[in-house]
């Protein structure tokens, strides 16, 4: 017997992530995310599973344990507990703190072991700021989603001696730095860092190198100052850096770059793929590129899903993971010839699999070994509604890839929910999704859910990725309207029972389309942006959007839904995090005010303390409420 997933099931979710494969390739440590209903919080703990089989076992109890990383000899795990580094022996005894608030008052960061295991490097805020302390702002980049007002505090590079616990700060100044990487000989650290004080959180950056210990030296830049550097690693012989980034700052794909240490021009290793390289991050699944012999294993997005690729002397090949899967994390041990990968598919939200890299050949059968079964354990008998992929040809010839979710046997001519993703350079994937529970709930009630990877979406080449630059709303509105018209013409959707929703950029496009058509009987924008002028000065991403996504100052007002609010007729439910630094809550307040003063039926729901990404990892009660309110709103306003 099976049953459909419900919104109530949120509290039973067990989602693994961030895998770390032991040096011998036999054990995988990972972070497991669960929900604590009693305390209304997310809980994260460290688990382990053996590559040879057997049940997974819990190594820590949480509630805030993340980022497990094996020591080079496999004897210890370093991880973060409530923001401080801890060490755990491979035998699983009680963890002991390595850093403390006395030495790291603002906390530590993701641990990176030195090759000899004597030191751990990390990036972390350089100072602690009390919530009540005045915030001094002298440059762009004074806030960050989830952290709030940061003022002049910047993320810097630190090294801690494992034996003594002594912490040394290696970088200083008015620029953020990113995750470090040790040189193969352990004498230097490479890391990405901003190149100008006013580059804000999203601005030009480059790879940098600094000497450590007896080889200490001033940090120096090795990449172009006007480029973009994400995760940075080293080639095994120490001759060059491996960088996820761009040679020029702007909107477009990130590439896999070989950056010579002499500062000469970087060389793209992934250009032939024409796909965006995914280094990993909240809402943007991927993993750090890693070497397997002379080849490089990396993640890139294709048709909405993050996939695993390998580049070597013979070019680029796709992984043997089955079609329809998506990757959210990967850890490679070259000597063992294995990769631990967290994947999701049509039936499972996320599980750990073990991949044999030595058997990775073009056309080889892809039968990875599934190591965990958290979904089967936490949600026994639950079956997800199937997803069917579609392609729609727009009048100008553009092909838009979409997905329809509905229960088996759903009759034609019923209600339709159109859901627009955020980004805008993100994507819907054709596999399971633990975030948008209202899709499953509505499908159980006879709805079809249409998700579309409109122009600007990721996974279809750089021309598609950049197609909406300077023309938000204008370029991509037909990518929504014409597929909906096609479903109506086919008799699959009732034209009087169509609702529209979207979050972040999807919230923007929901508001934009509400001003452009009366097609939708109800609208639910979440995490909205409606006034691009005020957004430029109040959002952590505002400068990036105004300067690079829109570009022309004259277009900022033209492309703002707020100036078109007179045309809105659809009953509108606005859902927004109260501590959102990406799309500040004032955007939602402005839209609500504009609609109510024009006598449009509208409701604003603010989730106190919730960041822009609260749908991913915020309070379970807030995530539950979001889905329930959306379901109630669209069903109420589409009933006949």
NUTIVO-811828 format. One record per residue: x negated, z, y negated of N, C-alpha, C in turn. Coordinates in steps of 0.001 Angstrom, whole numbers, plus 500000, padded with zeros to 6 digits. Each point is the difference from the previous one (the first is absolute). Layout:
<vonus>
XZYXZYXZY ...
</vonus>
This chain:
<vonus>
499160500000501201500840500000498799499123500000498745 500347499133499084499300499977498721500999500237498879 499482500367498839500838500188498822499248499453498792 500710499646498939499315499487498805499338501118499215 498988499648499237499334500935499102500951500362498864 499983501270499587500816500456498876499110500637498938 500562500243498842499244500649498928499596501412500415 500819500667500800499659501349500483498701500011500789 499653498885500623498796499946500832498716500121499197 500089499855498689498820500162499139499241501273500334 500713501093500274499358501294500208499305500105501353 500164498997500841499339500011501301498814499036500069 499723499329498918498938498994500015498633500618500298 499236499323500851498581500282500234499251498686499811 499204499909498937499350498750499649498481500187500002 499274499392500954498541500096499992499380499040498995 498812500346499520499279499150499064498545500387499916 499223499204499278498593500259499700499191500342501255 499895499072500940499283500294501243498486500058499796 499344500831500780498534500093499994499531499994501449 499255498983500371499512499857501368498659500702500129 499846500822501048498754500731500207498854499035500265 498760500423499740498852499094500174499857499415501396 500489500706501021499906499466501357501201499125500349 500932499871499081501160499155500219501033500557500945 499926501312500288500871500591501014501147500837499429 499910500424498749501033500869499428500412499481498631 501270500134499697500519499604498696500622501231499344 499469500376498852500631501021499172500855499280498959 501119500576499648500882499360499029500859501059499303 500580499604498898500909500878499263501421499717500448 500736501037500341501412499853500355500856500599498889 500924499193499481500899500433498936501354500338500597 500445501231499762501312500458500454500745500597498808 501234500431500239500844500516498922500357501449500291 499891500848499005500369501411500104501291500186499209 501122499966500704501296500082499322500202501347499326 499552501080500651500213501332499453499339500203498651 498797499443499827499270500130498740500065498730499152 500769499021500433500203498747499276498655499398499577 499176499721500990498675499462499711499534499111501146 499030499166499682499300499218501012498860500848500553 499784499956501294498903500719500655499059498983500628 498704500221499771498988499132500607499019500853500791 499746499594501228499064500715500870499124498981500710 498893500495500582499045499129500694500269500058501498 500103498830500615500222499880501433498876499177500622 499933500057501339498983499250500736500619499417501262 499573498787500340500414499402501253498782499338500628 499912500041501311498856499435500712500257498531500325 498936499207499880500126498573500269500295499691501452 499662500918500899500248499768501416501397500361500438 500839500475499074501359500381500350500205501498499902 501228500422500248500355501409499890500755500267498711 500683501144499939500814500300498822499155500321498775 500547499713498839499348500395498751500101501509499845 499002500583499338500031501441499769499742500310498538 500632501064499541499856500435498623498710500789499834 499206499643498970498764500729499716500175501002498872 500878499705499042500233500934498887501499500131499768 500377501035499263501415500293499774500511499537498640 499115499508499130500463499603498674500152501207499082 500819499896498948500939498924499722499421498823499214 498727500083499591499438498933499164498611499636500491 499895499549501259498732499612500609499963498477500133 498976499377499431499929498543499973498558499531500161 499833498684500098498702499303499942498987500510501025 500318499981501296498999500406500995498879498972500096 498751500496500067498839499111500126498988500656500936 499580499257501039499050500527500981498582500033499432 499259501013500381498576500025499698499299498936500835 498812499542499583499321498923500737499732500327501467 499839501294500331499760500353501403501297500311500749 501139499917499329501286500251500638500281501451500303 499181500928499500500174501412500329500993500702499088 500242499440498797500875500672499035500902498988499289 501099500533499527500902499248499135499989500639498622 499796499194498985500237500451498635501390499515499601 500734500802499240501314499590499524500340500790498743 501043499568499327500469500675498791501158500909500346 499898501251499550501107500949500136500339500519498613 501182499623499536500445500419498671498945499702498941 499337498847500152499065499557498975498571500451500161 499654500807500999498623500430500234499526499520501370 498692499711500097499425499526501257499894501127501016 500387499689501212499871500937501118499306499292501158 499402500790500889499334499482501193500656500580501237 500162499149501001500611500393501259499111499492501122 499679500862500945499174499554501111500815499107500916 499309499169500760500690499081500902500808500749501045 499653501230500263500753500792500957501318500506499457 500196499908498687501277500351499411500139501455499595 498880500734499791500115501376499528500509500012498556 500215501211499462500533500131498653499084499327498984 500593499256499091499240499298498970499405500995499010 498809499652499478499348500845498997499831499189498721 500161500638498845499857499260498738498549499630499728 499801498794499468498679499563499563499895500073498481 501050499583499299500054500165498548501077501020499662 499861500620498833500934501025499552500338499759498538 501057500636499495500305499867498572498860500439499088 499110500858500498498868500429499170499038498843499752 499748499187501028499078498876499845500671498705499628 501266499875500359500795498801499689501329500440499409 500003500422498753501229500556499412501164499019499968 499723498701499937501075499003499985500252499410501387 499337500542501004500165499495501348498973498949500352 499979499633501289499071498987500502500769498707500239 499371499064500701500627498718500294499727499590501425 500420498810500377499828499502501366498528500088500395 499688500654501129498591500216500371499338498741500552 498728499793499601499191498890500512498670500583500465 499784500038501308498800500595500577498762499143499729 498882500652499735498719499295499931499593499593501419 499163498979500150499627499521501339499404501080500896 499276500968499411499409501056500832500892501218500149 501176500002499397500953501094500144499672501239499195 499016499937499102499614501196499258500784500181498704 500613498936499514500700500049498713501326499249500089 500880500338499092501277499303499877500195499637498534 500301498752499751500286499548498640501509499873499823 500445500153498767501424499820499701500180499759498503 501132499434499644500383499823498601501141500943499694 499928500667498847501008501007499652500009500208498491 501079500558499451500007500324498571498861500934499651 499405499776498837498823500778499621500328501381499483 501251500241499637500353501299499439501454500310500296 500287501269500051501373500451500196500640500225498640 501231499528499845500732500226498761501266500770500309 500132501162499405501203500796500184501198499266499411 501158500178500618501189499304499539500339500323498553 499634501183499560500349500417498638498941499626498975 498863499470500443498910499686499076500333498762499178 499549499960498750500207498781499191499346498790500674 500634498855499880499489498760500573499375499181498878 498707499793500076499276499254498979499863498554500472 500460499053499185500019498593500371499180499215498991 498960499326500466499174499204499113499805498581500482 500594499654501168499868498651500557501215499721500845 500212498721500317501084499646500896499736500597501377 501062500151500755499870500603501317500103501502499951 501028500523499319500146501449499832501039500604500939 500584499168500872500978500519500951499867499235501308 500481500610501060499964499355501313501203500468500791 500653499069500680501181500365500766499632500989501100 500750501067500080499741501056500966499091501088499488 499193499691498964499097500989499408500447500406498606 500845499208499374500487500319498667498980499675498928 499988500815498944499073499790498892498602500444500409 499054499077499967498620500310500372499086500101498789 500445499467498844499189500088498793498663499321500175 498928500726499678498654499434500079499307500300501330 500696500661500939499392500306501297499873498719500811 498819499742500521499751498805500792499550500385501410 500231499092500944499526500181501371498513499653500055 499207500889500589498554499803500091499541500105501446 498703499753500202499412499968501336499245501304500265 500212500564501202499375501268500393499409499870501399 499008500850500281499426500134501349499924501479500329 500421500364501213499899501381500450499074500063501208 499081500971499971499130500251501152500794500738501067 500041499460501216500819500585501056499485501384500399 498684500183500021499441501286500436500258501114499002 499862499710498715500088501050498982501309500011499218 500703498898499985501203499909499176499714499733498537 498740499745499640499653499730498608500542498641499578 500655499963498836500619498780499491499205499502498793 499686498711499989499266499379498902500835498849499450 500167499962498680500712498896499363499003498905499646 500300498753500417499058498900499824500331499097498821 501251499914499608500372499114498894500696500800498901 499928499472498799500626500631498831500507498893499086 500764500382498995500419499012499008501482499735500027 500423499071499139501414499745499755500507498829500829 499652499991501294500454498942500887500326500580501372 501110499550500563500354500422501349499119499301501023 499664500712501073499301499396501130500907500093501228 499714499152500998500789499960501214499240500497501211 500560499750501184499459500499501260498566499520500203 499057500912500304498595499607500195499727499502501408 498826499352500147499533499535501307498490500188500066 499510500619501076498567500248500168499268498725500414 498805499815499461499129498928500478499565500320501427 499649499000500790499623500254501397498855500987500159 499086500065499011498893500953500116500307501349499365 501202500182499460500412501279499444499363500377498685 499377499069499303499315500322498745500831499687498761 501054499200500154500783499562498849501495500038500329 500779500030498942501451499893500128500487498825499149 500863499218500557500684498942499244501435500444499768 500572499556498895501365500404499665500546499057498927 501320499850499911500581499245498889500193500913498798 499855499450498809500209500776498777500451499075498887 500749500559499081500418499246498832498786499619499158 500163498933499247498871499505499206500153500237498512 501187500402499540500187500340498589500851501253499909 499763500847498994500788501232499885501486499728499838 500367498909499330501404499709499752500616499091501058 499370499918501168500572499142501034501195500645500677 500279501252499659501150500723500540499900500098501519 501099500361500641499974500134501447499904498624500657 500635499002499375499989498643500550499281499096499011 498692499862500169499222499172499103498772499481500709 499110499286499288498796499457500624499165501084500679 499419499655501124499152500926500744498959499196500756 498979500695500469498904499333500702499383500945501014 499249499441500936499239500816500936498793500604499293 499684501249500327498860500719499449499214500639501137 498771500348499727499132500672500969499295501146499307 499847501126500699499246501137499483499145500569501132 498769500430499664499129500632500981500380501453500218 499675500531501189500389501352500386498765500785500419 499980501294499643498926500887500421498654499594499441 499010499836500858498664499620499554499972498605499379 501008499215500262500072498639499462500931499914498791 500282501141499389500954500041498895499581499063498873 500975499329499437499785499119498855501312499872499241 499948499455498826501209499786499228500851498919500671 501314500171499992500853498960500576499799498662499297 500082498933500762499889498677499395501044499067500622 500470499075499172501023499043500424499347498824500706 500633499509501085499479498841500712501010498857500069 501201500183499469501000498939500006500337499580498591 500786498928499832500391499539498664500819501056499266 499709500187498720500665501043499218501466499704499748 500390498729500053501378499625499709500770499624501264 499558500530501136500679499728501256500876501165500424 500270500045501283500803501075500571499372500398501324 499666501267500126499400500514501233500890501090500571 500402499811501231500718501023500736499047500697500953 500392500147501262499098500636500962498656499283500100 498928500787500115498632499473500052499316500527501258 499303499131500718499208500406501154498641499328499969 499238500151501069498652499438500092499907499051501177 499232498931499849499603499211501156499045500848500845 500036499839501313499223500888500883498518500048499706 499427498913499465498564500016499696499709500505498588 501026500413499284499802500538498651499669498959498950 500170498727500309499585498945499078501023499683498929 501253500385500234501059499645499060501176500943500199 500935499935499058501222500787500093501155499120500465 500930500623500687501238499352500411501113500574499119 500625499150499193500932500459498978501349499314500183 501073500787499917501341499438499875500302499916498515 500151498789499470500209499892498563500145498567499544 499735499809498702500091498689499374498795499795499091 499602498747499830498861499729499115500415500038498537 501309499888499721500499500133498630501254500840500017 500186500813498972501156500889499979501249499212499624 501080500271500670501259499331499717500896500018501214 501121499304499891500972499954501080499567498970501029 499902500403501247499607499078501064499544500757501228 499674499263501029499568500600501263498712500795499833 499902501105500733498707500632500235499342499287501185 498693499871499909499253499300501035498974500926500635 499442499542501102498897500693500653498717499382499458 499215500785499251498851499474499276498687500563500543 499000499145500099498633500450500249499302500078498656 499643501241499589499403500219498689498513500326500166 499095499071499642498563500300500086499630501172499103 499040500778500428499584501185499241499260499641498721 499525498764499893499301499613498778500957499649498866 501304500129500251500981499744498953500379498551499847 499488499121500826500372498592499915501444499820500443 500531498803499816501421499746500189500445500326501426 501135500666500151500513500288501340500491498734500688 500051500035501318500444498871500810501242500425500765 501069499185499897501228500312500727499852499633501472 500379500929500874499969499768501439501386499690500553 501028500141499159501371499856500485500781498906499288 499356499226499136500719499018499180500783499009500857 499455499626501148500661499002500835501344500492500536 500197501291500044501240500555500542501162499865499019 499698500031498694501025499980498954501054501081500225 499528501185500260500878501163500151499349501181499279 500835500947499594499546501160499254499390501030500943 498739500363499786499340501004500826500541501377499628 500384500774501013500662501287499797499053501139500377 499494500694498975499124501137500250500742501272500343 501320500008499816500828501156500341500326500857498802 501186500555499993500457500879498926501478500259500170 500546501023499322501423500323500148500893498807499668 500836499619500943500894498875499805499361498652500211 498679499971500179499266498750500199499111500153501228 500570499898501202499261500327501231498797499089500217 498941500600500508498767499277500284498944500968500469 498738499591499953498907500851500463498694499497499416 498985500847499994498679499619499529499399498937500920 499394498959499463499286499040500852498864500711500734 499787499638501260498988500658500822499279498972500861 498724500259500248499190499071500779500184500227501497 500026498887500728499904500006501460498914498998500364 498796500513500233498855499120500147499744499285498683 499883498689500066499803499222498781501315499575499359 501102500294500652501312499622499488500598501142499179 501004499657499209500693500984499170501471499991500370 500543501159500304501423500174500279500659500505498717 501081499333499577500648500381498748501491499726500095 500733500483499002501445499814499947500367499050498868 501000499175500240500563499137498963501484499848500294 500752499635498964501445499881500166500394498546500270 500875499819500996500483498665500333501492500070500288 500783499222499249501455499964500146500600501397499994 499518500806499085500564501324499782499361501124500779 499343499715501112499427501048500850498492500052499818 499441501208499990498549500161499975499472499754501407 499049499068500097499455499597501288498507500284500048 499456500000501207498577500235500205499302498647500197 498856499843499329499232498762500080498541500327500275 499281498946500408498573500145500280499285498782499439 498942500239499224499245498900499422498560500086500499 499479498884500411498627499919500484499445498613499759 498958499664500696499353498711499803500912498839500353 500959500227500895500913498940500425501256499929499146 500059500782498942501178499967499140500870501228500187 501303499851499678500941501113500010500996499808501129 500226501069500771500994499958501073500964501164499855 501246499794500427501006501060499957499883500861501248 500420501242499903499854500941501104500981499690501118 499744500518501184500927499802501118501210500918499969 500210500746498908501214500791499917501208499071500038 501054500378500695501161499111500126500613499666498648 500617498829499905500722499622498790501119501013499754 500307500223498729501053500955499654499519501417499835 498703500231500154499449501331499765499372500053498618 499865501201499472499318500216498742498998501117500145 498886499909499292498912500971500092500039500903498776 499892501300500204499933500925498870498714500812499993 499100499773500942498720500695500021499164499516501159 498675500039499845499112499509501050498662500716499903 499412500328501145498682500617500075499218499306501098 498814499487499669499190499214500927498743500773500378 499661500005501271498691500465500463499327498815500658 499024499429499302499403498749500448499326500142501360 499237501078500176499264500161501247500895500123501209 501179500598499809500930500153501115500883498773500185 499981499082499016500793498783500119501489500234499915 500404501038499268501413500352499933500456500197498566 501306499871499815500625500335498726501254500813500274 500154501106499287501244500770500025500845499526498826 501213499588500287500846499384498994501364500669500028 500543500301498818501384500446499897500850498776499696 500939499715500884500839498816499835501473500383500100 500842499154499431501438500136500158500551498665500457 501143500034500685500626498772500449501509500136499847 500749499157500653501449500002499818500661501250500567 499328500703500890500612501140500674499396501337499608 498788499993499412499281501246499712499517499990498560 500167501154499330499561500102498614498481499910499890 499277500766500806498542499983499970499485500739501232 499039499400500673499346500647501140498529499584500015 499178500791500675498577499723500119499773499122501227 499256498910499819499624499140501117498486499863500019 499472499647501152498572499766500160499789498528500306 499115499379499243499771498571500097498576499746500488 499859499128500995498688499628500530499447498855499165 499040500311499124499441498979499113499121499006500749 499357500427501059499131499093500737500789498899500692 501289500247500245500831498991500655500785499174498989 499697500205498728500741499288498942499497498551499933 500754499118500583499703498567499958501225499267499475 499786498917499369501121499181499540500842499595501209 501272500368499958500892499654501094499989500991501138 499210501062499923499979500989501074501316500766500009 500487500427501161501259500748500046499859501316499245 501007500334499216499946501209499191500806501109500615 499378500819500784500691501126500620499269501293499679 500123500463498756499319501245499651500611501179500746 499188501023500192500481501182500696500644500991499041 501292500275500178500707500960499150499607501412500424 499465500766499068499508501344500323501009501084499698 500867499781499021500950501044499609501429499497500149 500920500946500049501429499687500103500820500969499171 499635500139498733500674501003499160501457499654499740 500321498730499865501397499664499727500876500286501207 499509499649501190500775500271501215500200501495500200 498999500788499589500099501443500163500927500628498970 499878499579498739500770500646498929501395499420499836 500191498736500413501305499348499851500408499356501321 500165500801501061500325499414501305501354499295499961 500013498811500579501257499269500087500402499264498744 499198500083498928500344499329498747499504498562500047 500862499067499635499643498591499953500224499467498590 499045499243499502500101499421498662500778498686500060 500722499714498933500714498733499931499008498851499879 500292498882500618499032498884500019499870499332498631 498822499412499788499689499246498783499806498537500392 500695499117499297499874498563500232499347499351498792 498960499214500240499313499336498894500698498690499647 500006499712498693500584498764499487499073499404498943 500122498711499790499347499356498873501052499256499190 499884500124498680500940499361499088499218499057499082 500468498756499887499347499045499101500739500007498664 499268500385498940500562500063498662500035498589499414 500827499787498988500221498658499462498716499326499541 499013500784499531498751499390499536499009499750501132 500414500248501236499150499748501159499299501223500556 499998501112499283499361501227500484500717500515501245 499232500413500987500561500608501205499857501511499886 501111500699500115500023501457499912500297500575501380 499108500839500455500130500657501307500864501255499824 500977500160500866500864501171499928500287500566501363 500651501149500011500369500677501228501418500530499876 500754499911501068501361500531500043500054501075501066 500441501187499605500190501113500924501494500221500183 500442500034501232501400500324500268500127500448501447 501093500674500291500250500440501363500355498807500872 499633500068501263500360498935500931501519499850500038 500465498760499925501431499757500056500735500142498686 499263500224498878500658500116498702500734498697499685 501300500056499717500737498762499737499598499386498668 500154498705499846499690499356498718501026500380498941 499618499734498748500933500201498899500129501426499519 499053500853500341500064501390499575499183500263498753 499812501281499641499244500359498795498511499738500174 499337499764498859498571499678499997499299500858498956 498890500625500389499117500684499055498728499181499865 499657499638498772498745499326499697499031501036499458 498827500113500602499020501014499609498713499298499558 499541500302498774498814499372499418498846501003500050 498851499577500518498865500922500133499301500217498660 499119500993499970499240500319498792498709499217499927 499185500361499043498678499371499851499723499486498603 500306498725499702500728499045500835499196499435501169 498705500383500097499132499393501023499974500837501268 501193500312500477500148500666501284500817499075500888 500572500481501077500743499109500885500851500801500972 501106499397500403500754500500501138499343499483501268 499986500831501041499379499619501267501068499863501085 499775499116500956500988499801501071499842500982501152 499738501250499671499918501027501037500680501265499486 499968501060500779500753501215499686499541500621498685 500899500773499405499784500532498655500596501408499930 499159501051499909500526501363499954500403500458498604 499824499160498984500245500419498617501438499708499573 500471498797500283501311499562499497501060500251501069 500324501278500197500938500375501054501402499467499749 500311499725498735501333499486499708500218498625500620 498931499271500312500171498731500711500647500241501364 499466500957500735500524500278501332501419500557499919 500242500882499036501330500607499851501047498930499680 499699499110499059500962498972499625500195498990501129 498928499675500712500143499082501128500951500571501042 499949501304500211500918500644500946501442499929499526 500194499799498700501349499915499431500467498550499828 499282499063500585500442498620499965499424499157498887 499001500512499288499364499242498919498869499134500546 499691498953499248498743499284500124499111500392498837 498706500156500277499032500322498948499036498830499909 499898499431498810499112498868499755498812500462499173 498810499862500542498765500293499270499227498705499854 499472499757498806499386498719499664498615500194499411 499057499212500444498667500004499406499929498876498961 500553500320498844500125499037498907498625499686499425 499959499042499078498730499687499355499385501251499387 498692500131500117499173501168499660499772500904501205 500724499772501106499797500810501199498650499690500634 499543500934500814498695499904500657500155499448501410 499044499162500414499959499525501365500297498530500176 500010499231498898500365498590500072499040499115499207 498826500479499721499034499249499218499992500434498550 498880499740499327499843500488498630500929499291499023 500349498734500244500917499304499094501356500693499977 500483500438501154501263500752500071499839501362499335 498849500632500235499707501341499481500044500027498468 499515498959499364499880499987498537501115499212499317 500999499550500755500987499063499462500860500578498886 500155501318499930500872500598498981499231500561498817 498699499806499935499223500509498878500518499369498709 500310500844499030500508499523498717501448499610500014 500673500158501143501394499553500083500804500865500958 499780501319499942500776500911500837501485499701499824 500751500059501083501431499780499931500355498533499933 499429499271499103500322498584499830499592499175501214 498764500217500477499481499197501101500656500346501323 500278501276500227500419500443501327501490500270500140 500801499862498927501412500334500145500705499057500978 499648498707499998500636499077500932499559500253501441 498857500663500185499551500357501344500908501047500628 500802500672499179501022500930500485501360499311500044 500375499357498932501365499476499874500281498864500973 499042499107500203500273498865500886500066500392501479 499150500907500507500215500462501372501339500712500194 500443500771499008501304500644500105501095498933500067 499896498979499149500988498922500026500013499307501357 498826499868500619499930499365501320500740500824501044 499838501321499969500688500855500973501507499973499777 500418499922498743501436499884499711500533498665500525 499254498927499753500430498680500457500078499923501515 499143500734500690500009500022501465501105500890500551 500693500719499119501051500898500440499510501342500498 498714500288499828499450501272500479500293501153499055 500214499723498703500208501060499015501275499738499219 500721501078499713501202499959499165499556499957498540 500323498959499239499525499899498612500495501111499085 501052500706500411500519501098499180499437501352500402 499116500027501000499494501280500512498473499951500116 499357499600498911498535499897499977499457501035499025 499058500811500459499349501026499166498514499694499895 499390500522498943498585499731499713499276501312499749 498819500141500598499170501165499741498534499585499993 499153500889499537498559499768499980499316501169499340 498725500182500322499246501137499478498752499501499295 499625500644498875498825499656499212500179498593499438 499150499025500348500286498647499541501365499543500508 500366500441501199501342499687500493501073500593499115 499722501186499421500928500570499030500082499157498746 498840499497499560499978499084498851500863498775500276 499771499341501166500718498765500285501488500271500223 500352501170500537501410500362500126500657500064498625 499338500644499044500553500070498641500040498609499361 498930499225500184499943498647499429501154499144500522 500189499989501319501057499184500585501384500495499594 500132501303499737501277500536499526500375499434498645 499001499566499238500270499397498690500202498493500091 499751499414501159499986498554500134501163499439500821 500685500862500766501053499521500877501003501113500270 501236499604500306501034500942500430500191499941501514 499022499465500705500107499842501445500120501328500723 499326501035499481499871501250500750501093500993499605 500678500522501019501084500953499766499481501390499676 498749500275500328499385501307499716498493499807499921 499353500839499190498551499937499853499425501402500092 498866500122500699499311501297500128498517499782499719 499574500013498731498566499918499695499340501372500132 498831500036500621499244501237500136498612499851499413 499437501094499475498663499951499404499887498876498997 500936499917499060500206498780499221498988499842498872 499857498743499537499368499681498732500867498944499336 500414500283498762500929499120499300499514499615498607 499030500748499463499479499730498657498486499888500099 499493498776500063498576499793500230499152500429498813 500592500086498810499225500459498838499686501484500104 501006500826500224499733501432500118499232500303501279 500207499192501032499252500166501252498499499874499764 499600499083499119498575499758499759499291501237499494 500690500858499263499348501167499434500266501300500710 500843499984501058500367501256500650499717500029501495 499764498841500613499769499932501438498513499967500304 499605500549501143498606499896500438499608498544500237 500972499137500298499738498584500222500450499137498825 500456500628498922500596499247498912499067498986499372 498743500397499782499036499092499379499740498794500912 499861500248501285499788498928500971501166499025499977 501227500509499991501179499135500023500071499156498735 499839500647498838500118499278498738498912498945499839 498756500350500357498867499108499758499838498920501064 500320500317501255499662499083501085501214499457500752 501043500811500209501181499484500682500873499176499051 500100500432498739500789499267499014499088499141499129 498970500611499410498990499247499262500375499722498568 501025499238499751500405499609498649500827501117499376 499538500621498901500762501089499376501416499584499615 500185498740499645501330499544499614500974500020501172 499477499956501216500858499964501188500436501380500449 499337501036499511500309501356500442501456500341499737 500487499695498793501397500283499673500943499055500740 499625498718500104500864499021500647500270500336501459 499014500580500659500123500281501425500465501421500289 500438500730498984500490501372500174501510499996500195 500503500491501132501452500040500200500744500781498917 499330500969499372500687500849499036500641499195498877 499348498937499569500548499191498925501172499134500414 500317499990501289501091499177500523501129500843500583 500023501287499702500945500916500634501457499657499712 500282499274498920501381499624499679500653499201501121 499196499342500813500554499119501031500317500716501307 499653501268500141500160500713501272501465500386500214 500511499737501199501355500394500386500008500839501269 498991499879500832500004500646501316499887501510499885 500825500760500713499807501456500077498592500307500490 499297500865499276498557500172500227499643501457500251 499331500244501107499439501304500343498495499916499815 499427500852499144498571499991499706499366501224500654 498995499794500823499326501076500732498540500037499575 499493501170499583498670500026499387499327501362500191 498696499965500276499214501225500091499727500586498627 500179501298499872499827500643498706498565500113499547 499029499893500920498578500089499656499301498670500241 500726498907499861499475498661500234499077499607498848 498710499784500301499045499569498971499795498496500011 500489499315501023499874498551500067501138499318499242 501207500411500293501182499560499251500636501264499413 499575500424498811500455501279499457501515500099499948 500501501219500164501436500225500101500742499538498752 499302499886498869500632499478498795500545498598500185 499404499206500905500525498676500293501405500096500585 500195500920500918501322500203500597500987500533498970 499533500905499168500878500561498976500452498931499008 499082499109499628500373498924499086501048499079500620 499851499674501281500954499116500650501370500664500131 499997501275500382501265500733500109500700500056498645 499251500313498946500582500066498651500570498635499592 499238498951500278500463498667499616501290499625500715 500128500355501270501204499650500748501199500852499594 499792501289499858501129500886499686500533499748498596 499123499716499050500484499705498647500730498665499941 499862499185501043500743498738500090501146500118500992 500295501237500407501152500312500856499899499398501396 498763499798500483499781499605501382500011501254500865 500648499919501138499996501141500915498578500221500502 499427501148499695498595500259500341499795501472500316 499005500246500822499613501373500329498485500035500130 499391501036499448498555500208500074499720501242500824 499142499866501013499567501132500820498494500129499862 499534501158499529498576500271499825499581501042501031 498889499739500677499476500919501020498849500796499390 500244501266499606498981500784499287498703500132500800 498876499807499303498690500174500619499566498865500903 500829498983500172499666498917500917499242498886499286 498933499525500644499168498938499449500608498641500307 499301498941499592500482498651500268500082499725501498 499112500608500766499932499728501436500760501027500838 500972500687499394500657501064500762500782499454501195 500393498727499973500695499442501158499100499950501229 498678500009499780499064499980501120499719501398500535 499765500955499100499546501313500475500510501155499145 501081499801499271500554501071499180500816500989500816 500678500892499298500850500983500682500973499290500948 500109500459501241500969499364500901501417500003499438 500379501068499298501363500054499455500214498925498945 498967499682499209500127498945498995500123498633500671 499227499768501038500055498715500696501337499818500719 500483501084500579501324499957500640501081499699498963 499944500710498881501006499824498957499999498566499472 498807499427499812499889498623499510500777499047500903 499755500096501301500671499099500930501506500231500029 500411501275500007501431500283500079500733499509498756 499430500246498826500662499562498772500095498482499932 498939499325500434500033498543499976501100499476500930 500068500543501212501024499570500949501398500249499437 500229501188499439501322500330499460500369499076498846 499023499692499114500287499186498818500379498573500394 499191499388500863500270498595500314501247499858500867 500265500952500879501221499896500812501238500240499145 499929500954499085501152500274499124500346498800499133 498983499352499443500261498945499021500093498602500617 499936499923501334500239498708500648501213500047500916 500697501138500066501206500079500819501140499228499343 500806499366500820501141499249499465501302500571500538 
</vonus>
